Amino acid sequence: MISPSIVSALAQSLQVPDVSGMENNTILFEYGVHDGEDVVAEVTAGLRFAAATSMNRLLLQHREHFFGVRQTIHL
């Protein structure tokens, strides 16, 4: 997806159906433990924007080595 801004890309992705044709109901945001305040502010804005669609919102903070040897996230 090509978009001029993060907010625009988020708006587009919240409206696109999943591969299965079903509507999405959950979105995952992530940021790094060493990310600056600008990144955290951007993620916060994204969480607020997604809240307007009544989607489930998940927030994941990763460390220097991301998820270590783990390659999947089980919820």
PQR file of N, CA, C, O and H, with PARSE charges and radii, in Angstrom:
ATOM      1  N   MET A   1       0.836  -1.160   0.000 -0.4000 1.5000
ATOM      2  CA  MET A   1       0.000   0.000   0.000 -0.0000 2.0000
ATOM      3  C   MET A   1       0.888   1.232   0.000  0.5500 1.7000
ATOM      4  O   MET A   1       1.795   1.359   0.823 -0.5500 1.4000
ATOM      5  N   ILE A   2       0.627   2.115  -0.908 -0.4000 1.5000
ATOM      6  CA  ILE A   2       1.378   3.371  -0.985 -0.0000 2.0000
ATOM      7  C   ILE A   2       0.471   4.471  -0.466  0.5500 1.7000
ATOM      8  O   ILE A   2      -0.679   4.597  -0.888 -0.5500 1.4000
ATOM      9  H   ILE A   2      -0.109   2.012  -1.577  0.4000 1.0000
ATOM     10  N   SER A   3       0.995   5.259   0.447 -0.4000 1.5000
ATOM     11  CA  SER A   3       0.192   6.304   1.060 -0.0000 2.0000
ATOM     12  C   SER A   3       1.079   7.487   1.411  0.5500 1.7000
ATOM     13  O   SER A   3       2.255   7.308   1.726 -0.5500 1.4000
ATOM     14  H   SER A   3       1.928   5.157   0.789  0.4000 1.0000
ATOM     15  N   PRO A   4       0.525   8.696   1.362 -0.5600 1.5000
ATOM     16  CA  PRO A   4       1.344   9.872   1.654  0.2800 2.0000
ATOM     17  C   PRO A   4       1.664  10.062   3.139  0.5500 1.7000
ATOM     18  O   PRO A   4       2.579  10.813   3.478 -0.5500 1.4000
ATOM     19  N   SER A   5       0.925   9.394   4.025 -0.4000 1.5000
ATOM     20  CA  SER A   5       1.176   9.560   5.455 -0.0000 2.0000
ATOM     21  C   SER A   5       0.775   8.299   6.210  0.5500 1.7000
ATOM     22  O   SER A   5       0.073   7.439   5.678 -0.5500 1.4000
ATOM     23  H   SER A   5       0.182   8.785   3.749  0.4000 1.0000
ATOM     24  N   ILE A   6       1.228   8.202   7.448 -0.4000 1.5000
ATOM     25  CA  ILE A   6       0.888   7.054   8.289 -0.0000 2.0000
ATOM     26  C   ILE A   6      -0.620   7.043   8.577  0.5500 1.7000
ATOM     27  O   ILE A   6      -1.251   5.986   8.546 -0.5500 1.4000
ATOM     28  H   ILE A   6       1.799   8.900   7.880  0.4000 1.0000
ATOM     29  N   VAL A   7      -1.186   8.201   8.851 -0.4000 1.5000
ATOM     30  CA  VAL A   7      -2.616   8.260   9.152 -0.0000 2.0000
ATOM     31  C   VAL A   7      -3.437   7.814   7.949  0.5500 1.7000
ATOM     32  O   VAL A   7      -4.420   7.088   8.097 -0.5500 1.4000
ATOM     33  H   VAL A   7      -0.674   9.059   8.875  0.4000 1.0000
ATOM     34  N   SER A   8      -3.036   8.245   6.768 -0.4000 1.5000
ATOM     35  CA  SER A   8      -3.731   7.836   5.542 -0.0000 2.0000
ATOM     36  C   SER A   8      -3.607   6.326   5.327  0.5500 1.7000
ATOM     37  O   SER A   8      -4.584   5.666   4.973 -0.5500 1.4000
ATOM     38  H   SER A   8      -2.237   8.835   6.648  0.4000 1.0000
ATOM     39  N   ALA A   9      -2.421   5.786   5.536 -0.4000 1.5000
ATOM     40  CA  ALA A   9      -2.206   4.340   5.378 -0.0000 2.0000
ATOM     41  C   ALA A   9      -3.038   3.567   6.394  0.5500 1.7000
ATOM     42  O   ALA A   9      -3.604   2.522   6.073 -0.5500 1.4000
ATOM     43  H   ALA A   9      -1.627   6.322   5.822  0.4000 1.0000
ATOM     44  N   LEU A  10      -3.111   4.076   7.610 -0.4000 1.5000
ATOM     45  CA  LEU A  10      -3.907   3.428   8.643 -0.0000 2.0000
ATOM     46  C   LEU A  10      -5.388   3.448   8.269  0.5500 1.7000
ATOM     47  O   LEU A  10      -6.080   2.441   8.414 -0.5500 1.4000
ATOM     48  H   LEU A  10      -2.651   4.925   7.871  0.4000 1.0000
ATOM     49  N   ALA A  11      -5.866   4.575   7.796 -0.4000 1.5000
ATOM     50  CA  ALA A  11      -7.268   4.686   7.381 -0.0000 2.0000
ATOM     51  C   ALA A  11      -7.579   3.698   6.267  0.5500 1.7000
ATOM     52  O   ALA A  11      -8.637   3.068   6.270 -0.5500 1.4000
ATOM     53  H   ALA A  11      -5.304   5.393   7.678  0.4000 1.0000
ATOM     54  N   GLN A  12      -6.670   3.560   5.320 -0.4000 1.5000
ATOM     55  CA  GLN A  12      -6.874   2.623   4.215 -0.0000 2.0000
ATOM     56  C   GLN A  12      -6.865   1.181   4.718  0.5500 1.7000
ATOM     57  O   GLN A  12      -7.723   0.386   4.334 -0.5500 1.4000
ATOM     58  H   GLN A  12      -5.811   4.071   5.316  0.4000 1.0000
ATOM     59  N   SER A  13      -5.902   0.838   5.572 -0.4000 1.5000
ATOM     60  CA  SER A  13      -5.810  -0.547   6.029 -0.0000 2.0000
ATOM     61  C   SER A  13      -6.966  -0.937   6.940  0.5500 1.7000
ATOM     62  O   SER A  13      -7.342  -2.108   6.983 -0.5500 1.4000
ATOM     63  H   SER A  13      -5.204   1.483   5.884  0.4000 1.0000
ATOM     64  N   LEU A  14      -7.531   0.011   7.660 -0.4000 1.5000
ATOM     65  CA  LEU A  14      -8.676  -0.308   8.512 -0.0000 2.0000
ATOM     66  C   LEU A  14      -9.926  -0.618   7.694  0.5500 1.7000
ATOM     67  O   LEU A  14     -10.857  -1.251   8.191 -0.5500 1.4000
ATOM     68  H   LEU A  14      -7.225   0.962   7.624  0.4000 1.0000
ATOM     69  N   GLN A  15      -9.946  -0.173   6.446 -0.4000 1.5000
ATOM     70  CA  GLN A  15     -11.116  -0.369   5.602 -0.0000 2.0000
ATOM     71  C   GLN A  15     -10.985  -1.529   4.621  0.5500 1.7000
ATOM     72  O   GLN A  15     -11.969  -1.909   3.988 -0.5500 1.4000
ATOM     73  H   GLN A  15      -9.191   0.342   6.042  0.4000 1.0000
ATOM     74  N   VAL A  16      -9.802  -2.093   4.485 -0.4000 1.5000
ATOM     75  CA  VAL A  16      -9.565  -3.169   3.528 -0.0000 2.0000
ATOM     76  C   VAL A  16      -9.931  -4.507   4.169  0.5500 1.7000
ATOM     77  O   VAL A  16      -9.479  -4.798   5.276 -0.5500 1.4000
ATOM     78  H   VAL A  16      -9.002  -1.784   4.999  0.4000 1.0000
ATOM     79  N   PRO A  17     -10.739  -5.324   3.494 -0.5600 1.5000
ATOM     80  CA  PRO A  17     -11.064  -6.635   4.067  0.2800 2.0000
ATOM     81  C   PRO A  17      -9.838  -7.543   4.092  0.5500 1.7000
ATOM     82  O   PRO A  17      -8.900  -7.362   3.317 -0.5500 1.4000
ATOM     83  N   ASP A  18      -9.862  -8.503   4.977 -0.4000 1.5000
ATOM     84  CA  ASP A  18      -8.780  -9.469   5.101 -0.0000 2.0000
ATOM     85  C   ASP A  18      -8.751 -10.368   3.865  0.5500 1.7000
ATOM     86  O   ASP A  18      -9.663 -10.315   3.040 -0.5500 1.4000
ATOM     87  H   ASP A  18     -10.624  -8.650   5.607  0.4000 1.0000
ATOM     88  N   VAL A  19      -7.732 -11.175   3.736 -0.4000 1.5000
ATOM     89  CA  VAL A  19      -7.579 -12.092   2.613 -0.0000 2.0000
ATOM     90  C   VAL A  19      -8.792 -13.015   2.493  0.5500 1.7000
ATOM     91  O   VAL A  19      -9.202 -13.369   1.387 -0.5500 1.4000
ATOM     92  H   VAL A  19      -6.991 -11.218   4.406  0.4000 1.0000
ATOM     93  N   SER A  20      -9.360 -13.399   3.629 -0.4000 1.5000
ATOM     94  CA  SER A  20     -10.494 -14.317   3.618 -0.0000 2.0000
ATOM     95  C   SER A  20     -11.793 -13.634   3.218  0.5500 1.7000
ATOM     96  O   SER A  20     -12.809 -14.305   3.031 -0.5500 1.4000
ATOM     97  H   SER A  20      -9.027 -13.111   4.527  0.4000 1.0000
ATOM     98  N   GLY A  21     -11.779 -12.300   3.084 -0.4000 1.5000
ATOM     99  CA  GLY A  21     -12.993 -11.576   2.750 -0.0000 2.0000
ATOM    100  C   GLY A  21     -13.765 -11.126   3.973  0.5500 1.7000
ATOM    101  O   GLY A  21     -14.766 -10.420   3.854 -0.5500 1.4000
ATOM    102  H   GLY A  21     -10.955 -11.755   3.237  0.4000 1.0000
ATOM    103  N   MET A  22     -13.308 -11.528   5.145 -0.4000 1.5000
ATOM    104  CA  MET A  22     -13.971 -11.117   6.385 -0.0000 2.0000
ATOM    105  C   MET A  22     -13.425  -9.760   6.824  0.5500 1.7000
ATOM    106  O   MET A  22     -12.296  -9.397   6.495 -0.5500 1.4000
ATOM    107  H   MET A  22     -12.495 -12.101   5.242  0.4000 1.0000
ATOM    108  N   GLU A  23     -14.233  -9.026   7.565 -0.4000 1.5000
ATOM    109  CA  GLU A  23     -13.771  -7.746   8.080 -0.0000 2.0000
ATOM    110  C   GLU A  23     -12.733  -7.964   9.177  0.5500 1.7000
ATOM    111  O   GLU A  23     -12.806  -8.928   9.940 -0.5500 1.4000
ATOM    112  H   GLU A  23     -15.150  -9.322   7.833  0.4000 1.0000
ATOM    113  N   ASN A  24     -11.780  -7.064   9.238 -0.4000 1.5000
ATOM    114  CA  ASN A  24     -10.785  -7.106  10.308 -0.0000 2.0000
ATOM    115  C   ASN A  24     -11.425  -6.596  11.594  0.5500 1.7000
ATOM    116  O   ASN A  24     -12.280  -5.712  11.550 -0.5500 1.4000
ATOM    117  H   ASN A  24     -11.721  -6.281   8.618  0.4000 1.0000
ATOM    118  N   ASN A  25     -11.020  -7.143  12.737 -0.4000 1.5000
ATOM    119  CA  ASN A  25     -11.545  -6.641  14.001 -0.0000 2.0000
ATOM    120  C   ASN A  25     -10.450  -6.313  15.007  0.5500 1.7000
ATOM    121  O   ASN A  25     -10.742  -5.850  16.109 -0.5500 1.4000
ATOM    122  H   ASN A  25     -10.325  -7.861  12.773  0.4000 1.0000
ATOM    123  N   THR A  26      -9.187  -6.547  14.638 -0.4000 1.5000
ATOM    124  CA  THR A  26      -8.069  -6.309  15.544 -0.0000 2.0000
ATOM    125  C   THR A  26      -6.897  -5.724  14.769  0.5500 1.7000
ATOM    126  O   THR A  26      -6.627  -6.114  13.633 -0.5500 1.4000
ATOM    127  H   THR A  26      -8.949  -6.923  13.742  0.4000 1.0000
ATOM    128  N   ILE A  27      -6.209  -4.788  15.399 -0.4000 1.5000
ATOM    129  CA  ILE A  27      -5.017  -4.213  14.777 -0.0000 2.0000
ATOM    130  C   ILE A  27      -3.902  -4.197  15.821  0.5500 1.7000
ATOM    131  O   ILE A  27      -4.143  -3.920  16.996 -0.5500 1.4000
ATOM    132  H   ILE A  27      -6.428  -4.471  16.322  0.4000 1.0000
ATOM    133  N   LEU A  28      -2.687  -4.494  15.383 -0.4000 1.5000
ATOM    134  CA  LEU A  28      -1.524  -4.553  16.263 -0.0000 2.0000
ATOM    135  C   LEU A  28      -0.590  -3.394  15.936  0.5500 1.7000
ATOM    136  O   LEU A  28      -0.173  -3.226  14.790 -0.5500 1.4000
ATOM    137  H   LEU A  28      -2.491  -4.719  14.428  0.4000 1.0000
ATOM    138  N   PHE A  29      -0.269  -2.611  16.935 -0.4000 1.5000
ATOM    139  CA  PHE A  29       0.724  -1.544  16.822 -0.0000 2.0000
ATOM    140  C   PHE A  29       1.948  -1.985  17.603  0.5500 1.7000
ATOM    141  O   PHE A  29       1.830  -2.712  18.589 -0.5500 1.4000
ATOM    142  H   PHE A  29      -0.608  -2.748  17.866  0.4000 1.0000
ATOM    143  N   GLU A  30       3.128  -1.548  17.166 -0.4000 1.5000
ATOM    144  CA  GLU A  30       4.336  -1.893  17.907 -0.0000 2.0000
ATOM    145  C   GLU A  30       5.320  -0.744  17.869  0.5500 1.7000
ATOM    146  O   GLU A  30       5.320   0.073  16.949 -0.5500 1.4000
ATOM    147  H   GLU A  30       3.224  -0.957  16.365  0.4000 1.0000
ATOM    148  N   TYR A  31       6.157  -0.702  18.891 -0.4000 1.5000
ATOM    149  CA  TYR A  31       7.227   0.285  18.944 -0.0000 2.0000
ATOM    150  C   TYR A  31       8.371  -0.311  19.750  0.5500 1.7000
ATOM    151  O   TYR A  31       8.186  -1.266  20.504 -0.5500 1.4000
ATOM    152  H   TYR A  31       6.157  -1.367  19.638  0.4000 1.0000
ATOM    153  N   GLY A  32       9.545   0.260  19.581 -0.4000 1.5000
ATOM    154  CA  GLY A  32      10.725  -0.234  20.274 -0.0000 2.0000
ATOM    155  C   GLY A  32      10.973   0.510  21.569  0.5500 1.7000
ATOM    156  O   GLY A  32      10.588   1.670  21.715 -0.5500 1.4000
ATOM    157  H   GLY A  32       9.695   1.036  18.968  0.4000 1.0000
ATOM    158  N   VAL A  33      11.612  -0.155  22.498 -0.4000 1.5000
ATOM    159  CA  VAL A  33      11.899   0.413  23.806 -0.0000 2.0000
ATOM    160  C   VAL A  33      12.769   1.670  23.677  0.5500 1.7000
ATOM    161  O   VAL A  33      12.735   2.528  24.559 -0.5500 1.4000
ATOM    162  H   VAL A  33      11.926  -1.097  22.379  0.4000 1.0000
ATOM    163  N   HIS A  34      13.536   1.790  22.609 -0.4000 1.5000
ATOM    164  CA  HIS A  34      14.420   2.936  22.421 -0.0000 2.0000
ATOM    165  C   HIS A  34      13.886   3.937  21.393  0.5500 1.7000
ATOM    166  O   HIS A  34      14.589   4.881  21.031 -0.5500 1.4000
ATOM    167  H   HIS A  34      13.563   1.093  21.892  0.4000 1.0000
ATOM    168  N   ASP A  35      12.656   3.743  20.923 -0.4000 1.5000
ATOM    169  CA  ASP A  35      12.075   4.694  19.975 -0.0000 2.0000
ATOM    170  C   ASP A  35      11.863   6.036  20.663  0.5500 1.7000
ATOM    171  O   ASP A  35      11.616   6.104  21.867 -0.5500 1.4000
ATOM    172  H   ASP A  35      12.085   2.977  21.217  0.4000 1.0000
ATOM    173  N   GLY A  36      11.962   7.084  19.886 -0.4000 1.5000
ATOM    174  CA  GLY A  36      11.811   8.432  20.425 -0.0000 2.0000
ATOM    175  C   GLY A  36      10.360   8.807  20.691  0.5500 1.7000
ATOM    176  O   GLY A  36       9.433   8.066  20.365 -0.5500 1.4000
ATOM    177  H   GLY A  36      12.162   7.029  18.908  0.4000 1.0000
ATOM    178  N   GLU A  37      10.194   9.967  21.285 -0.4000 1.5000
ATOM    179  CA  GLU A  37       8.859  10.454  21.619 -0.0000 2.0000
ATOM    180  C   GLU A  37       7.990  10.644  20.382  0.5500 1.7000
ATOM    181  O   GLU A  37       6.769  10.502  20.452 -0.5500 1.4000
ATOM    182  H   GLU A  37      10.948  10.569  21.549  0.4000 1.0000
ATOM    183  N   ASP A  38       8.613  10.966  19.250 -0.4000 1.5000
ATOM    184  CA  ASP A  38       7.840  11.157  18.018 -0.0000 2.0000
ATOM    185  C   ASP A  38       7.186   9.850  17.567  0.5500 1.7000
ATOM    186  O   ASP A  38       6.049   9.852  17.094 -0.5500 1.4000
ATOM    187  H   ASP A  38       9.605  11.082  19.193  0.4000 1.0000
ATOM    188  N   VAL A  39       7.901   8.741  17.714 -0.4000 1.5000
ATOM    189  CA  VAL A  39       7.346   7.436  17.344 -0.0000 2.0000
ATOM    190  C   VAL A  39       6.215   7.061  18.303  0.5500 1.7000
ATOM    191  O   VAL A  39       5.160   6.596  17.872 -0.5500 1.4000
ATOM    192  H   VAL A  39       8.824   8.739  18.098  0.4000 1.0000
ATOM    193  N   VAL A  40       6.437   7.262  19.590 -0.4000 1.5000
ATOM    194  CA  VAL A  40       5.412   6.950  20.587 -0.0000 2.0000
ATOM    195  C   VAL A  40       4.165   7.804  20.337  0.5500 1.7000
ATOM    196  O   VAL A  40       3.046   7.304  20.449 -0.5500 1.4000
ATOM    197  H   VAL A  40       7.294   7.639  19.940  0.4000 1.0000
ATOM    198  N   ALA A  41       4.344   9.075  20.003 -0.4000 1.5000
ATOM    199  CA  ALA A  41       3.210   9.956  19.704 -0.0000 2.0000
ATOM    200  C   ALA A  41       2.462   9.475  18.466  0.5500 1.7000
ATOM    201  O   ALA A  41       1.233   9.530  18.419 -0.5500 1.4000
ATOM    202  H   ALA A  41       5.254   9.481  19.912  0.4000 1.0000
ATOM    203  N   GLU A  42       3.198   9.006  17.468 -0.4000 1.5000
ATOM    204  CA  GLU A  42       2.580   8.492  16.250 -0.0000 2.0000
ATOM    205  C   GLU A  42       1.771   7.226  16.533  0.5500 1.7000
ATOM    206  O   GLU A  42       0.665   7.062  16.017 -0.5500 1.4000
ATOM    207  H   GLU A  42       4.197   8.962  17.506  0.4000 1.0000
ATOM    208  N   VAL A  43       2.320   6.341  17.346 -0.4000 1.5000
ATOM    209  CA  VAL A  43       1.615   5.108  17.716 -0.0000 2.0000
ATOM    210  C   VAL A  43       0.368   5.455  18.530  0.5500 1.7000
ATOM    211  O   VAL A  43      -0.695   4.876  18.310 -0.5500 1.4000
ATOM    212  H   VAL A  43       3.218   6.474  17.765  0.4000 1.0000
ATOM    213  N   THR A  44       0.490   6.385  19.457 -0.4000 1.5000
ATOM    214  CA  THR A  44      -0.658   6.813  20.262 -0.0000 2.0000
ATOM    215  C   THR A  44      -1.758   7.385  19.382  0.5500 1.7000
ATOM    216  O   THR A  44      -2.935   7.082  19.578 -0.5500 1.4000
ATOM    217  H   THR A  44       1.354   6.856  19.636  0.4000 1.0000
ATOM    218  N   ALA A  45      -1.380   8.212  18.414 -0.4000 1.5000
ATOM    219  CA  ALA A  45      -2.365   8.777  17.487 -0.0000 2.0000
ATOM    220  C   ALA A  45      -3.043   7.664  16.688  0.5500 1.7000
ATOM    221  O   ALA A  45      -4.249   7.715  16.446 -0.5500 1.4000
ATOM    222  H   ALA A  45      -0.423   8.458  18.256  0.4000 1.0000
ATOM    223  N   GLY A  46      -2.269   6.668  16.283 -0.4000 1.5000
ATOM    224  CA  GLY A  46      -2.829   5.534  15.550 -0.0000 2.0000
ATOM    225  C   GLY A  46      -3.811   4.743  16.393  0.5500 1.7000
ATOM    226  O   GLY A  46      -4.852   4.312  15.897 -0.5500 1.4000
ATOM    227  H   GLY A  46      -1.290   6.627  16.480  0.4000 1.0000
ATOM    228  N   LEU A  47      -3.488   4.549  17.662 -0.4000 1.5000
ATOM    229  CA  LEU A  47      -4.394   3.840  18.579 -0.0000 2.0000
ATOM    230  C   LEU A  47      -5.706   4.600  18.737  0.5500 1.7000
ATOM    231  O   LEU A  47      -6.782   4.002  18.732 -0.5500 1.4000
ATOM    232  H   LEU A  47      -2.642   4.899  18.065  0.4000 1.0000
ATOM    233  N   ARG A  48      -5.611   5.919  18.877 -0.4000 1.5000
ATOM    234  CA  ARG A  48      -6.829   6.731  19.014 -0.0000 2.0000
ATOM    235  C   ARG A  48      -7.658   6.686  17.737  0.5500 1.7000
ATOM    236  O   ARG A  48      -8.885   6.601  17.785 -0.5500 1.4000
ATOM    237  H   ARG A  48      -4.737   6.405  18.881  0.4000 1.0000
ATOM    238  N   PHE A  49      -6.981   6.745  16.601 -0.4000 1.5000
ATOM    239  CA  PHE A  49      -7.681   6.705  15.314 -0.0000 2.0000
ATOM    240  C   PHE A  49      -8.402   5.366  15.151  0.5500 1.7000
ATOM    241  O   PHE A  49      -9.556   5.334  14.723 -0.5500 1.4000
ATOM    242  H   PHE A  49      -5.984   6.815  16.562  0.4000 1.0000
ATOM    243  N   ALA A  50      -7.738   4.277  15.485 -0.4000 1.5000
ATOM    244  CA  ALA A  50      -8.338   2.947  15.364 -0.0000 2.0000
ATOM    245  C   ALA A  50      -9.489   2.772  16.348  0.5500 1.7000
ATOM    246  O   ALA A  50     -10.420   2.011  16.082 -0.5500 1.4000
ATOM    247  H   ALA A  50      -6.801   4.303  15.833  0.4000 1.0000
ATOM    248  N   ALA A  51      -9.435   3.466  17.480 -0.4000 1.5000
ATOM    249  CA  ALA A  51     -10.514   3.373  18.466 -0.0000 2.0000
ATOM    250  C   ALA A  51     -11.829   3.880  17.883  0.5500 1.7000
ATOM    251  O   ALA A  51     -12.899   3.413  18.272 -0.5500 1.4000
ATOM    252  H   ALA A  51      -8.679   4.084  17.696  0.4000 1.0000
ATOM    253  N   ALA A  52     -11.758   4.819  16.968 -0.4000 1.5000
ATOM    254  CA  ALA A  52     -12.966   5.372  16.352 -0.0000 2.0000
ATOM    255  C   ALA A  52     -13.706   4.326  15.523  0.5500 1.7000
ATOM    256  O   ALA A  52     -14.897   4.480  15.253 -0.5500 1.4000
ATOM    257  H   ALA A  52     -10.888   5.199  16.652  0.4000 1.0000
ATOM    258  N   THR A  53     -13.009   3.264  15.118 -0.4000 1.5000
ATOM    259  CA  THR A  53     -13.637   2.208  14.323 -0.0000 2.0000
ATOM    260  C   THR A  53     -14.120   1.051  15.187  0.5500 1.7000
ATOM    261  O   THR A  53     -14.639   0.061  14.670 -0.5500 1.4000
ATOM    262  H   THR A  53     -12.042   3.140  15.337  0.4000 1.0000
ATOM    263  N   SER A  54     -13.952   1.172  16.491 -0.4000 1.5000
ATOM    264  CA  SER A  54     -14.325   0.124  17.458 -0.0000 2.0000
ATOM    265  C   SER A  54     -13.554  -1.176  17.251  0.5500 1.7000
ATOM    266  O   SER A  54     -14.043  -2.249  17.607 -0.5500 1.4000
ATOM    267  H   SER A  54     -13.531   1.976  16.910  0.4000 1.0000
ATOM    268  N   MET A  55     -12.368  -1.092  16.684 -0.4000 1.5000
ATOM    269  CA  MET A  55     -11.521  -2.277  16.521 -0.0000 2.0000
ATOM    270  C   MET A  55     -10.837  -2.608  17.838  0.5500 1.7000
ATOM    271  O   MET A  55     -10.621  -1.732  18.676 -0.5500 1.4000
ATOM    272  H   MET A  55     -11.972  -0.221  16.394  0.4000 1.0000
ATOM    273  N   ASN A  56     -10.501  -3.874  18.011 -0.4000 1.5000
ATOM    274  CA  ASN A  56      -9.641  -4.277  19.116 -0.0000 2.0000
ATOM    275  C   ASN A  56      -8.251  -3.758  18.795  0.5500 1.7000
ATOM    276  O   ASN A  56      -7.789  -3.876  17.661 -0.5500 1.4000
ATOM    277  H   ASN A  56     -10.676  -4.586  17.330  0.4000 1.0000
ATOM    278  N   ARG A  57      -7.584  -3.185  19.785 -0.4000 1.5000
ATOM    279  CA  ARG A  57      -6.255  -2.623  19.571 -0.0000 2.0000
ATOM    280  C   ARG A  57      -5.255  -3.302  20.491  0.5500 1.7000
ATOM    281  O   ARG A  57      -5.482  -3.410  21.696 -0.5500 1.4000
ATOM    282  H   ARG A  57      -7.959  -3.088  20.706  0.4000 1.0000
ATOM    283  N   LEU A  58      -4.152  -3.760  19.920 -0.4000 1.5000
ATOM    284  CA  LEU A  58      -3.076  -4.390  20.687 -0.0000 2.0000
ATOM    285  C   LEU A  58      -1.828  -3.536  20.541  0.5500 1.7000
ATOM    286  O   LEU A  58      -1.554  -3.009  19.463 -0.5500 1.4000
ATOM    287  H   LEU A  58      -3.968  -3.673  18.941  0.4000 1.0000
ATOM    288  N   LEU A  59      -1.079  -3.401  21.612 -0.4000 1.5000
ATOM    289  CA  LEU A  59       0.150  -2.616  21.595 -0.0000 2.0000
ATOM    290  C   LEU A  59       1.292  -3.496  22.074  0.5500 1.7000
ATOM    291  O   LEU A  59       1.225  -4.082  23.155 -0.5500 1.4000
ATOM    292  H   LEU A  59      -1.302  -3.830  22.488  0.4000 1.0000
ATOM    293  N   LEU A  60       2.334  -3.585  21.269 -0.4000 1.5000
ATOM    294  CA  LEU A  60       3.477  -4.441  21.568 -0.0000 2.0000
ATOM    295  C   LEU A  60       4.738  -3.594  21.612  0.5500 1.7000
ATOM    296  O   LEU A  60       5.029  -2.851  20.676 -0.5500 1.4000
ATOM    297  H   LEU A  60       2.388  -3.109  20.391  0.4000 1.0000
ATOM    298  N   GLN A  61       5.479  -3.709  22.696 -0.4000 1.5000
ATOM    299  CA  GLN A  61       6.763  -3.033  22.809 -0.0000 2.0000
ATOM    300  C   GLN A  61       7.862  -4.082  22.676  0.5500 1.7000
ATOM    301  O   GLN A  61       7.861  -5.083  23.393 -0.5500 1.4000
ATOM    302  H   GLN A  61       5.243  -4.313  23.457  0.4000 1.0000
ATOM    303  N   HIS A  62       8.797  -3.851  21.759 -0.4000 1.5000
ATOM    304  CA  HIS A  62       9.888  -4.812  21.591 -0.0000 2.0000
ATOM    305  C   HIS A  62      11.195  -4.250  22.126  0.5500 1.7000
ATOM    306  O   HIS A  62      11.355  -3.038  22.270 -0.5500 1.4000
ATOM    307  H   HIS A  62       8.798  -3.038  21.177  0.4000 1.0000
ATOM    308  N   ARG A  63      12.112  -5.136  22.412 -0.4000 1.5000
ATOM    309  CA  ARG A  63      13.446  -4.773  22.925 -0.0000 2.0000
ATOM    310  C   ARG A  63      14.458  -4.734  21.780  0.5500 1.7000
ATOM    311  O   ARG A  63      14.077  -4.776  20.610 -0.5500 1.4000
ATOM    312  H   ARG A  63      11.982  -6.121  22.295  0.4000 1.0000
ATOM    313  N   GLU A  64      15.729  -4.655  22.112 -0.4000 1.5000
ATOM    314  CA  GLU A  64      16.794  -4.562  21.105 -0.0000 2.0000
ATOM    315  C   GLU A  64      16.801  -5.739  20.133  0.5500 1.7000
ATOM    316  O   GLU A  64      17.080  -5.569  18.946 -0.5500 1.4000
ATOM    317  H   GLU A  64      16.039  -4.621  23.062  0.4000 1.0000
ATOM    318  N   HIS A  65      16.495  -6.924  20.636 -0.4000 1.5000
ATOM    319  CA  HIS A  65      16.556  -8.128  19.810 -0.0000 2.0000
ATOM    320  C   HIS A  65      15.175  -8.551  19.323  0.5500 1.7000
ATOM    321  O   HIS A  65      14.944  -9.714  18.992 -0.5500 1.4000
ATOM    322  H   HIS A  65      16.268  -7.062  21.600  0.4000 1.0000
ATOM    323  N   PHE A  66      14.266  -7.587  19.287 -0.4000 1.5000
ATOM    324  CA  PHE A  66      12.887  -7.828  18.877 -0.0000 2.0000
ATOM    325  C   PHE A  66      12.302  -8.969  19.692  0.5500 1.7000
ATOM    326  O   PHE A  66      12.052  -8.791  20.884 -0.5500 1.4000
ATOM    327  H   PHE A  66      14.454  -6.642  19.555  0.4000 1.0000
ATOM    328  N   PHE A  67      12.078 -10.119  19.103 -0.4000 1.5000
ATOM    329  CA  PHE A  67      11.433 -11.214  19.817 -0.0000 2.0000
ATOM    330  C   PHE A  67      12.404 -12.364  20.077  0.5500 1.7000
ATOM    331  O   PHE A  67      11.976 -13.488  20.338 -0.5500 1.4000
ATOM    332  H   PHE A  67      12.281 -10.263  18.135  0.4000 1.0000
ATOM    333  N   GLY A  68      13.696 -12.092  20.011 -0.4000 1.5000
ATOM    334  CA  GLY A  68      14.691 -13.137  20.249 -0.0000 2.0000
ATOM    335  C   GLY A  68      14.583 -14.244  19.203  0.5500 1.7000
ATOM    336  O   GLY A  68      14.560 -13.965  18.004 -0.5500 1.4000
ATOM    337  H   GLY A  68      14.043 -11.179  19.799  0.4000 1.0000
ATOM    338  N   VAL A  69      14.518 -15.473  19.642 -0.4000 1.5000
ATOM    339  CA  VAL A  69      14.436 -16.597  18.707 -0.0000 2.0000
ATOM    340  C   VAL A  69      12.998 -16.883  18.300  0.5500 1.7000
ATOM    341  O   VAL A  69      12.753 -17.723  17.434 -0.5500 1.4000
ATOM    342  H   VAL A  69      14.536 -15.699  20.616  0.4000 1.0000
ATOM    343  N   ARG A  70      12.054 -16.196  18.914 -0.4000 1.5000
ATOM    344  CA  ARG A  70      10.636 -16.409  18.590 -0.0000 2.0000
ATOM    345  C   ARG A  70      10.332 -15.797  17.220  0.5500 1.7000
ATOM    346  O   ARG A  70      10.798 -14.704  16.895 -0.5500 1.4000
ATOM    347  H   ARG A  70      12.253 -15.514  19.618  0.4000 1.0000
ATOM    348  N   GLN A  71       9.564 -16.503  16.449 -0.4000 1.5000
ATOM    349  CA  GLN A  71       9.207 -15.985  15.126 -0.0000 2.0000
ATOM    350  C   GLN A  71       7.710 -15.798  14.974  0.5500 1.7000
ATOM    351  O   GLN A  71       7.250 -15.321  13.936 -0.5500 1.4000
ATOM    352  H   GLN A  71       9.185 -17.391  16.713  0.4000 1.0000
ATOM    353  N   THR A  72       6.946 -16.162  15.986 -0.4000 1.5000
ATOM    354  CA  THR A  72       5.494 -16.014  15.919 -0.0000 2.0000
ATOM    355  C   THR A  72       4.973 -15.422  17.218  0.5500 1.7000
ATOM    356  O   THR A  72       5.630 -15.474  18.258 -0.5500 1.4000
ATOM    357  H   THR A  72       7.320 -16.549  16.829  0.4000 1.0000
ATOM    358  N   ILE A  73       3.780 -14.860  17.131 -0.4000 1.5000
ATOM    359  CA  ILE A  73       3.092 -14.338  18.305 -0.0000 2.0000
ATOM    360  C   ILE A  73       1.774 -15.102  18.398  0.5500 1.7000
ATOM    361  O   ILE A  73       0.998 -15.120  17.442 -0.5500 1.4000
ATOM    362  H   ILE A  73       3.246 -14.818  16.287  0.4000 1.0000
ATOM    363  N   HIS A  74       1.523 -15.720  19.522 -0.4000 1.5000
ATOM    364  CA  HIS A  74       0.287 -16.463  19.733 -0.0000 2.0000
ATOM    365  C   HIS A  74      -0.611 -15.686  20.682  0.5500 1.7000
ATOM    366  O   HIS A  74      -0.197 -15.328  21.785 -0.5500 1.4000
ATOM    367  H   HIS A  74       2.153 -15.706  20.298  0.4000 1.0000
ATOM    368  N   LEU A  75      -1.819 -15.430  20.260 -0.4000 1.5000
ATOM    369  CA  LEU A  75      -2.777 -14.702  21.101 -0.0000 2.0000
ATOM    370  C   LEU A  75      -3.929 -15.581  21.434  0.5500 1.7000
ATOM    371  O   LEU A  75      -4.847 -15.156  22.135 -0.5500 1.4000
ATOM    372  H   LEU A  75      -2.155 -15.720  19.364  0.4000 1.0000
TER
END
